[in-house]
Amino acid sequence: MKVVVISGGASPEHEVSLASGRGIADAATILGHDVVPLVIDAEGNWQDGQHEAIALMQDADVVVPALHGEGGEDGIIQGFLQQLAIRYVGSGVAASAVGLDKHLTKAVLKAHGIRVTPGMTLRSEELRDAEFAVQQLKAAGLDFPVFVKPGSGGSSFGVTRATDPPSLATALAEAVALDPNVLVEQEMCGREIDLAVMEFPDGRIEVAPALEIHPDPDQPFFNATAKYDNAATRFVVPAPLESTLADRLRRTAVEVFETLGCSGLARVDFFVPADGEPVVNEINTFPGFTPTSQFPRMWAAAGLSYTDVVQNLLETAVRKG
């Protein structure tokens, strides 16, 4: 097949996306496909020119939008490709847009009876007064410590742990610099478990063995440093889970995938607190995709190599048309 791989983009996850795109392009080349890499620079411009990029994509059998965060994982590139009648890997406009918006994701899942991390969203106009924000948290039943996150985005950029009103004010300022809507969530003490969900060409949806995150204890939490620049962080896959819990996590991951209308692939991240009741933290509709990223690691534990996973995603996208 002729495969176009898009990477980069004007989001804080630009470099992460470039790494994902290189991995996918290399794997598709090994598989024997004719691969055309397209890069969107950090300002949002197509390096080969937009008209040239459109022509290359329209000539392809399938496009892989290996983009993370705003402008790539939020439905914008998906709508662009659909308008051009181009087949692509991954979720469509609606699932991508909802999946990147943490508030919308939790609202939809909660409405369907799926447990999510307790939290609330503060709008930009509510962030000017830190004392007002503290009052809002109290009214919502949230106690310190809390996690403050941009309303959209990933890779833990702009995420801060706040333990008191002064640190909350600092955290809100950092998050609102990336998104006008800020999510404040109750800290969840327990295990961090991720699951990889993937669709196959025949339409079935499967879940790989779970992965447990053991972040560097010298980091305040599983932040961007712990994710990408720290050898002390450990990923254990398969995670040691009692069979009943493992089954429940798998069922919930598929339920999240289907409730949000996802396609192709997703990574669903959970907390498992002391009571053993899983809580959904978030979903990534196009998770990090280097050969060492969590998503391919989980599928490797299921017996699928990195190239196997790439081939499956390409075939699924083409067969769905």
C-alpha positions as CSV (number, residue, x, y, z in Angstrom):
1,M,0.0,0.0,0.0
2,K,0.9,3.6,-0.3
3,V,1.0,5.0,3.2
4,V,1.2,8.6,4.3
5,V,2.4,9.2,7.9
6,I,1.7,12.6,9.4
7,S,3.6,13.8,12.4
8,G,4.6,16.9,14.3
9,G,1.9,19.5,14.8
10,A,1.5,22.7,16.7
11,S,1.0,21.2,20.2
12,P,3.3,20.8,23.1
13,E,3.5,17.1,22.1
14,H,5.3,18.0,18.8
15,E,8.5,16.1,19.5
16,V,6.6,13.1,20.9
17,S,4.6,13.0,17.7
18,L,7.7,13.1,15.5
19,A,9.1,10.1,17.3
20,S,5.8,8.2,16.9
21,G,5.7,9.1,13.2
22,R,9.3,7.9,12.6
23,G,8.5,4.6,14.3
24,I,5.4,4.0,12.3
25,A,7.0,5.0,9.0
26,D,10.0,2.7,9.7
27,A,7.7,-0.2,10.5
28,A,5.5,0.4,7.4
29,T,8.7,0.5,5.2
30,I,9.9,-2.8,6.7
31,L,6.5,-4.3,5.9
32,G,7.1,-3.4,2.2
33,H,4.7,-0.4,1.9
34,D,5.5,2.7,0.0
35,V,5.8,5.3,2.8
36,V,5.5,9.1,2.4
37,P,6.2,11.0,5.6
38,L,4.6,14.4,6.0
39,V,5.6,16.8,8.8
40,I,3.6,19.7,10.3
41,D,6.0,22.1,12.0
42,A,5.6,23.6,15.4
43,E,3.7,26.6,14.0
44,G,1.2,24.4,12.3
45,N,2.5,24.7,8.7
46,W,2.9,21.7,6.3
47,Q,6.6,21.5,5.6
48,D,5.9,20.3,2.0
49,G,3.2,22.9,1.5
50,Q,-0.5,22.3,2.1
51,H,-1.5,21.8,-1.5
52,E,1.4,19.4,-2.1
53,A,0.4,17.5,1.1
54,I,-3.2,17.2,0.0
55,A,-2.2,15.8,-3.3
56,L,0.1,13.2,-1.7
57,M,-2.6,12.1,0.8
58,Q,-5.3,11.8,-1.9
59,D,-2.9,9.5,-3.8
60,A,-2.4,7.3,-0.8
61,D,-4.3,4.1,0.2
62,V,-4.3,5.1,3.8
63,V,-3.1,8.0,6.0
64,V,-1.7,7.6,9.6
65,P,-2.3,10.8,11.6
66,A,0.4,10.1,14.2
67,L,-0.4,13.4,15.9
68,H,-0.9,13.9,19.6
69,G,-2.8,16.7,21.3
70,E,-4.4,19.8,19.9
71,G,-4.8,19.9,16.1
72,G,-4.1,16.2,15.7
73,E,-5.9,14.2,18.3
74,D,-9.0,16.5,18.7
75,G,-10.9,15.8,15.5
76,I,-9.4,18.6,13.4
77,I,-7.2,16.5,11.2
78,Q,-9.8,13.8,11.1
79,G,-12.4,16.2,9.7
80,F,-9.9,17.5,7.2
81,L,-9.2,13.9,5.9
82,Q,-12.9,13.0,5.8
83,Q,-13.7,16.2,3.8
84,L,-11.1,15.0,1.3
85,A,-12.5,11.4,1.3
86,I,-9.2,10.0,2.5
87,R,-9.0,6.8,4.6
88,Y,-7.1,7.1,7.8
89,V,-6.1,5.2,10.9
90,G,-7.9,5.8,14.2
91,S,-11.0,7.4,15.6
92,G,-13.3,9.8,13.8
93,V,-14.1,13.4,14.4
94,A,-16.6,13.0,17.3
95,A,-14.6,10.4,19.3
96,S,-11.4,12.3,18.8
97,A,-12.8,15.6,19.9
98,V,-14.5,14.1,23.0
99,G,-11.5,11.9,23.8
100,L,-9.1,14.8,24.0
101,D,-11.4,17.0,26.1
102,K,-11.0,15.6,29.6
103,H,-14.2,17.2,30.9
104,L,-16.3,15.9,28.0
105,T,-14.8,12.4,28.3
106,K,-15.6,12.2,32.0
107,A,-19.1,13.7,31.5
108,V,-20.0,11.1,28.8
109,L,-18.5,8.1,30.7
110,K,-20.1,9.2,34.0
111,A,-23.5,9.5,32.2
112,H,-23.1,5.9,31.1
113,G,-22.4,4.7,34.6
114,I,-18.6,4.3,34.2
115,R,-16.6,5.4,37.3
116,V,-14.2,8.3,36.6
117,T,-11.8,10.3,38.7
118,P,-13.7,12.9,40.8
119,G,-13.1,16.4,39.6
120,M,-14.4,19.6,38.2
121,T,-13.7,22.0,35.4
122,L,-12.8,25.7,35.9
123,R,-13.3,28.1,33.0
124,S,-10.8,30.9,32.3
125,E,-13.0,33.6,33.8
126,E,-13.1,31.6,37.1
127,L,-9.3,31.3,37.3
128,R,-8.5,35.0,38.0
129,D,-9.4,34.6,41.7
130,A,-7.5,31.8,43.4
131,E,-9.7,32.1,46.5
132,F,-12.8,31.6,44.4
133,A,-11.3,28.5,42.8
134,V,-10.7,27.1,46.3
135,Q,-14.3,27.8,47.2
136,Q,-15.4,26.0,44.0
137,L,-13.3,22.9,45.0
138,K,-14.8,22.8,48.4
139,A,-18.3,23.0,47.0
140,A,-17.5,20.1,44.7
141,G,-16.2,18.0,47.7
142,L,-12.6,18.1,46.5
143,D,-9.8,18.2,49.1
144,F,-6.1,18.7,48.8
145,P,-4.0,17.3,47.3
146,V,-5.5,17.7,43.8
147,F,-4.1,17.4,40.3
148,V,-4.5,20.4,38.0
149,K,-4.6,19.7,34.2
150,P,-5.2,21.6,31.0
151,G,-8.7,20.6,29.7
152,S,-7.1,19.0,26.7
153,G,-3.7,17.6,25.7
154,G,-1.6,14.8,26.9
155,S,1.9,13.6,27.9
156,S,1.3,15.3,31.3
157,F,2.3,18.7,29.9
158,G,0.9,21.4,32.2
159,V,-0.1,18.9,34.8
160,T,0.7,19.9,38.5
161,R,0.0,18.4,41.9
162,A,-1.4,21.1,44.3
163,T,-1.3,20.6,48.0
164,D,-2.6,24.0,49.3
165,P,-4.1,27.2,48.0
166,P,-0.7,28.9,47.0
167,S,0.4,25.8,45.0
168,L,-3.1,25.6,43.5
169,A,-2.8,29.2,42.2
170,T,0.5,28.4,40.6
171,A,-0.9,25.2,39.1
172,L,-3.9,26.9,37.7
173,A,-1.7,29.6,36.0
174,E,0.5,26.9,34.4
175,A,-2.5,24.9,33.1
176,V,-4.5,27.9,31.8
177,A,-1.4,28.9,29.7
178,L,-2.1,25.8,27.6
179,D,-5.9,25.7,27.7
180,P,-8.6,28.1,28.8
181,N,-10.4,25.3,30.6
182,V,-8.7,23.6,33.5
183,L,-9.6,20.3,35.1
184,V,-9.0,19.9,38.8
185,E,-9.2,16.3,40.0
186,Q,-9.0,14.6,43.4
187,E,-5.7,12.8,43.9
188,M,-6.3,9.0,43.6
189,C,-4.1,6.8,45.7
190,G,-3.6,3.4,44.2
191,R,-2.2,1.5,41.3
192,E,-1.9,3.0,37.8
193,I,-3.0,0.5,35.2
194,D,-3.1,1.1,31.4
195,L,-4.9,-1.0,28.8
196,A,-4.4,-1.0,25.0
197,V,-7.6,-1.5,23.0
198,M,-7.4,-2.3,19.2
199,E,-9.8,-3.0,16.5
200,F,-9.1,-5.7,13.9
201,P,-10.0,-5.9,10.2
202,D,-12.9,-8.3,10.9
203,G,-14.5,-5.8,13.3
204,R,-13.6,-7.5,16.6
205,I,-12.2,-5.4,19.4
206,E,-9.5,-6.9,21.7
207,V,-7.5,-5.7,24.7
208,A,-3.8,-6.5,25.3
209,P,-2.4,-7.6,28.7
210,A,-2.5,-4.7,31.2
211,L,0.5,-2.5,32.0
212,E,1.3,-1.2,35.5
213,I,3.2,2.0,35.9
214,H,5.8,2.4,38.7
215,P,7.0,6.0,38.3
216,D,10.3,7.2,39.6
217,P,9.8,7.8,43.3
218,D,12.0,10.9,43.1
219,Q,9.4,12.5,40.8
220,P,6.2,14.1,42.4
221,F,4.0,11.9,40.1
222,F,4.0,10.3,36.6
223,N,4.9,13.6,34.9
224,A,6.5,14.2,31.5
225,T,10.0,13.8,33.0
226,A,9.0,10.4,34.5
227,K,7.5,9.4,31.2
228,Y,10.2,10.3,28.7
229,D,13.4,11.2,30.4
230,N,13.8,8.9,33.4
231,A,15.2,5.4,33.4
232,A,13.9,4.9,37.0
233,T,10.3,4.7,35.8
234,R,9.3,1.0,35.3
235,F,6.5,-0.4,33.2
236,V,5.4,-3.9,34.2
237,V,3.5,-5.9,31.6
238,P,1.7,-8.1,32.0
239,A,0.6,-6.3,35.2
240,P,0.2,-8.7,38.2
241,L,-3.6,-8.7,38.5
242,E,-6.1,-11.0,40.1
243,S,-8.2,-12.6,37.4
244,T,-11.5,-10.9,38.4
245,L,-9.9,-7.4,38.4
246,A,-8.1,-8.1,35.1
247,D,-11.5,-9.2,33.5
248,R,-13.2,-6.1,34.9
249,L,-10.5,-3.8,33.5
250,R,-10.7,-5.4,30.1
251,R,-14.5,-5.1,30.0
252,T,-14.4,-1.5,31.1
253,A,-11.7,-0.6,28.6
254,V,-13.9,-1.9,25.8
255,E,-16.9,-0.2,27.2
256,V,-15.1,3.1,27.2
257,F,-13.9,2.5,23.7
258,E,-17.4,1.8,22.4
259,T,-19.2,4.4,24.5
260,L,-17.0,7.2,23.0
261,G,-17.4,5.7,19.5
262,C,-13.7,5.1,19.0
263,S,-12.1,3.3,16.1
264,G,-8.8,1.6,15.4
265,L,-6.9,2.1,18.6
266,A,-6.9,3.7,22.0
267,R,-5.2,3.5,25.4
268,V,-7.4,3.6,28.5
269,D,-5.7,4.7,31.7
270,F,-7.1,3.6,35.1
271,F,-6.5,4.0,38.8
272,V,-7.2,1.1,41.0
273,P,-7.6,2.4,44.6
274,A,-7.4,0.4,47.8
275,D,-11.1,-0.7,47.5
276,G,-10.3,-2.5,44.2
277,E,-12.9,-0.6,42.2
278,P,-11.3,0.7,38.9
279,V,-11.6,4.4,38.1
280,V,-11.1,5.7,34.5
281,N,-8.5,8.5,34.5
282,E,-8.4,9.3,30.7
283,I,-8.4,7.9,27.2
284,N,-5.8,8.5,24.5
285,T,-7.3,8.0,21.0
286,F,-3.8,8.1,19.4
287,P,-1.4,7.2,22.2
288,G,2.4,7.5,22.0
289,F,3.6,5.0,19.3
290,T,7.4,4.6,19.4
291,P,8.6,1.0,19.6
292,T,9.1,1.5,23.4
293,S,5.8,3.3,24.1
294,Q,3.2,1.7,26.3
295,F,0.7,0.8,23.6
296,P,3.0,-1.4,21.6
297,R,4.6,-2.8,24.7
298,M,1.2,-4.2,25.8
299,W,0.6,-5.8,22.4
300,A,4.1,-7.3,22.5
301,A,3.0,-9.1,25.6
302,A,0.1,-10.5,23.6
303,G,2.5,-11.8,21.0
304,L,2.1,-9.0,18.4
305,S,5.3,-7.3,17.3
306,Y,5.5,-3.5,16.6
307,T,5.2,-4.2,12.8
308,D,2.3,-6.6,13.4
309,V,0.4,-3.8,15.2
310,V,1.1,-1.3,12.5
311,Q,0.0,-3.7,9.8
312,N,-3.2,-4.4,11.6
313,L,-4.0,-0.7,12.0
314,L,-3.4,-0.1,8.3
315,E,-5.5,-3.1,7.2
316,T,-8.4,-2.2,9.6
317,A,-8.5,1.4,8.3
318,V,-8.5,0.3,4.6
319,R,-11.2,-2.4,5.1
320,K,-13.4,0.1,7.0
321,G,-13.1,2.4,4.0
